[in-house]
Amino acid sequence: MKQLSTLAWAIVLGLASQPLAFAHSDWDIASTAPGGGQLVVDYNFDTVVGLDYDPTLSGLLGASVYTSTDPGFNTIAADEPLEGLYRLPAGTDVTVEITAIDAGKVAVFFTNPTPTLLDSVGDTYFLGTQDASPPNDLHHHGEMRLILALPTTEPGEGSFTFKLTTTSAGFTASQEYTVKLSNTHLFVDYAAGTVKGNLACQKAIGRAVTKYMAAYAKQLYRCLDVAAEVVANEEQSLPTAAAEAKAAKACGDNNGATPAQATMLGKLATAATKAQAAITAKCGGAFDAAKIARHLNKAACNIQFMGSQAYAEAHAVLEAITQGANPVTDALPCLVPTAAGEGDPPY
């Protein structure tokens, strides 16, 4: 267990309208009997957890790093006697212990209340206490990391295994649970089904992603062109009001005057929906919606990162532009500030 002196950060990639994981349910903690029994986690651990490409950590670690904070730990809301699950009594403490892990390839980072990195067998993290006030309760989302010595175009997977322990009387440790991680690229299995059908699916993926990236770049770089005007005027001590108004219209919702679907972010979401539909139409049930979305998210990340290189100071302008109550940059996590954006694009 490693206590970190500073709070690490995570960039969660993805379009605002797209899901960020295969499963949205948390790892719900319970016990097998009222007021006692064995600790148990209610979750389908056959589910593969998809992770997003993280350009910042990739640059720091010199590898392709994928992250996700979902699922996280929580507790069941009420007793479920038909399922043999019972809510822990108030005051019950729970600790997570790593019992197996792909060393050097997988890690889990918790931030509250104490920054802690779990990357070795035997590492532990004290989750907290049932019904305590946050951040001392049992609801925590650690950042799962998959670190691959592979190009971002190649698939990879990893896993870690944990159990829950407690010092509270009347309870015993849980069984061990294995979490499977993947960088979730869309690779067609030619060993299954017909070659003709699989080839049609593979072509559909290529065509849909190509169209999506073209539409994405067109919308984003049109916005960045206007943002560059603001930067240029500032650097030359020229009036910026007109350029800022153009940027608000091209990049945000023009202070609420533009319908959401007609904004840049709305058009990007529409492009993603079209790409997803095209892939699904040819690939059927080969990939679920979340997996396709994560594939598109990665393509979008590369375009954003390249925008950071071509428009080095545009990020600061876009931080001041909003859609709804949020800065536009919230939906563009790979459009990083100049200092963080220096280097090679993440592809």
N, C-alpha and C positions, 0 to 999 in steps of 0.2 A: 504494500500500500504506500502510495507516494503522496504526501501533502504538498500542494503547490503554493508557492508564495504569492503568486498573482493569479487573478481570475482569467482563465483562458476563454476564448470566444469561439462561437460556431456560426457559420453562415448557412442558413437553411435555404436551399435553392428551390426554385419552382415558381410557376405562375400562380397568381393569387387565386385563380379559379380551379386549379388542378390539385388532386390529392397528393399527399407527400409520403404515403406509405401504403403497403398492401392491406394492412389491417389497422383500424383506428382505435380498437379497444385496447385498454391498458392491461397490464399484468395485475389482476385483482387479487389481493391477498385476503385469505380467509383461514378458517381452521376446520377440522373434521368433526368437531363436537362443540356444543354450547359451552363457552367459558373454558375450553381446553382442547386437548387433542393435538394432532399434527398440523403444523402450518402447511398451507397449500396455496398454489397459485392457479387461479382460474383463467386459462388462456389456451388457445389452440397452438401449441408449439410446433405443429407441422407447417405452420405459416412461415414463409420466408420473408424476412424483413428487408425491404429495398432501401438502399442508402443513396444519397445525392452526392455528386462530385463537389468537393470543397477546394477551390483554388488557393485560398489563403493557407490552409494547413498543408496542402500539397507542396506549395512553395517552401514552407518552413521545413518540412520533413524530407523533401527531395524524392517524393514518391507520389503515386496517384492515391489520394485519400478521399474516402466517401464517408458521409456522416448522416445520422438521423437521431432525433430525440424522441421519436415515437416507435414503439409503445414505451410507456413509462410505468412506474409502480403506482398503484392506488389500492383502495380497499373496496370490498363489496358494500353496496349501499344498505342492504338489509339481509337478514338470514334467508337462505335458500335451502330449506330442509329437504325438498325433493331432490336436490342436487348434492346433498350432503355437505353444504357449505354454510359456515356460520361466521358472522361478523365478530371480529376480535373485541374483547372488552376494552374500555378506555384504560389507558395506562400500559397496554401491552407494547413492549419494545421489539423492534425487528431489525436484524442486520443481514446484509447481503454478503455472501462469501463466494468467491470464484473457485470452482473445483476443477475446471479444465478450460483451456483457452489456446487459440492459435497464437503462440508467443511471437511477438514482433510483427504480427499481422492484424491483430484485433485488440482493441482497448475500449474501456468504458470510462467516461469522464463525468463526474458529478460536481456540481458547483455549490449547492446549498445544503446545509449551512457551512460546510467546510470543503473547499476545492480538493477533490481526491481523484487520482487516476488509478484505475484497476487494470493491470495488464499482465499479471502473473498469478499462478495458482497460489491460493492462500490469502490473496488480497481481500480486504473486507471494507465495507462501507456501512456505517450506522444510518439506516434510513430514518428512523425516528420513532415516535410513539403514537399509538392509536389515539385519535381525537385531540392531539395536541394542536396548538396554533401553528400555522405555517411560519417558517420553513421546518419546524420540528415535528410535523406530522408525517404520515407515511406516503404522501403524494409527491413523488419525485420523478423527473425525467432526466436520466443520464444521457449524455451524448455518446452513442455507439459509433466507433470508428473502425473502418476497414481500410487497411494500409497495404496497397498492392504495388509491387515492383513491376508494373505492367503499363503499357500505353493506355490512355483512357479509352481507346477503341476496343480493348480486349476485356472479356468478361472475367470475373473473379468472385470468389466466395470465401467465407470464413465462418467461424462459430466460437461461442463461449458457453460454458456451462456454469450454473450457479445453484446455490441452495440458500434457503432462509433459516436463520437461527434466532434464538431469543434467550434472554435471561429470565423472562417472566415465568413464574411457577405454573405448572399444569400444562405446559406446551412442550412439544418436541420439534426438532428441526424438520424442515420439509424434505421431500425427495429432491433429486437433482433435476434441473430443467436445462435443456440445450436450446440456445437461440441461434438460428441460422441466418446469416447475413449475405447479401448479394448486391453487386453494383447494377443489376437489373437491366442489362442491355437486351435488345430484342434479337436474339439469335434463333433462327428457325432450325428445328430438329429434322434433318432430312432422313433420319432413320425411321420416322413415323409417318404414316399417311402416304399419299402419292407424291411422286416427284413433281408432277405438274402443279398440284395444289400448293405444295411448299414453295415452288419457284414463283408462283403468282403472289404468294404472301411476301416473299423476300423482295420482289420487285415493288410491291405496293408500299412497303416500308421505305425503300430508297426514294421512290417518287414523292411520297407524302412528306417525308422529312425535308427533301430538297425544296419543295414548294413552301413548306412552313418556314424554313430558314430564310428564303428569299423574301417572303412577306414580312417576317419578323425584322430582318435587317432594314427593309424599306421604311417601316414605321419608326423603328428606333433611331435610325440615322437621320431621318427627317427631323426628328426632335433634337438630336444632338447638333445638327447644323445650326438650328436657331439658338441653342444654348451657347454655341461657340461665338455667336454674334454678341451675346451678353458679355462673355469673357473678354472678347476683343475690345469692346467699348470701354469696359472697366480698365483694361490695361492702358488704353489711350486717353483716359480721363474724359471720355465722351459721355453724353447722356445715355442712360440705359433703359429708361422707362418703356420706350417703344419696343425694344428687343425683348424685355422681360414680359411684356404683354403678349407678344408673338409666342414666346416660349410657354407661357401658361396655357395658351390655346393649343399649341402643337403637342405638348407633353402631358398636360394634366386635364382637368375638367373645366378650366377657365373660370375658377372660383364658383363652380356649380352650374355654370351656364350651359355646359355641354352634356347631353345625356351619356350615361356610362358606356353604352354600347358604341357610341361614336367617338370616344376618346382613344388615345393611343393604346392604353392598357386594354380597353374593350375590344379593339381590333386585334390585338395580339391574342386575346383569349378566344376570339372567333376563329382566328387562324389555327389555333391549337385544336379547337373542337373539330374543324374540318379535317385536319390531319389525322386526328384520332378516329374519326368516322371512316376515312378512307382505308386506314390500316385494318380496322375491325371488319369492314366489308369484305376484304380479301383473306383475312387471317382467321375469321370466325372467333372461336373461343381459345385460340392458341395463347393469347395474352390478355390479362385482365386490364381494365381501364387504368388502374393505378400504374401498372408496369409501362404501358404505352406513354402515359403522362410523364413518367420519370425519364424516359428516353427523350422525349421532346424537351424536357427541362434541361437536359444536358446540352442539347443543340442550342437552346436559348442562352445558356450560360456562356458558351463559346463566343456567340455574337456579342453579348454584353461585354465580355472581357476584351475582345478586339476593339470595341468602342472605347474602352478605357485607354487603349493605346493611341487610337486615332484622335480622340478628344480628351486629352489628358486632364483638363480641369473642369469638364462638363458636370462631373458628379456634384460639385459644390452648388452649381446653378440648380440642378434638379432637386436637391435637398429642400429647396425653398418652394418648389412647385408641388401642389397637392391634388389628389383625387379623393373626394370625400374629405375625411379628417386626417388622411395619412399622406406623408411625403411619397412622391412617385418612386423614389429610390427604394422604398420598402419592397416593391415588386420587382426590383432589378438588382438583386444581391451580388451579381457578378460584375456589375458596372462599378468597379471599386475606385476609391480615390487615387490620385496620382502616385503617392508613395507606395501604396499597397499594390498598385497595378503595374509597376515597372517589372519587366521580365517578359518571358515568352507566354503566349496564349495557352490555355489549358487544353490542348488537343493534339 
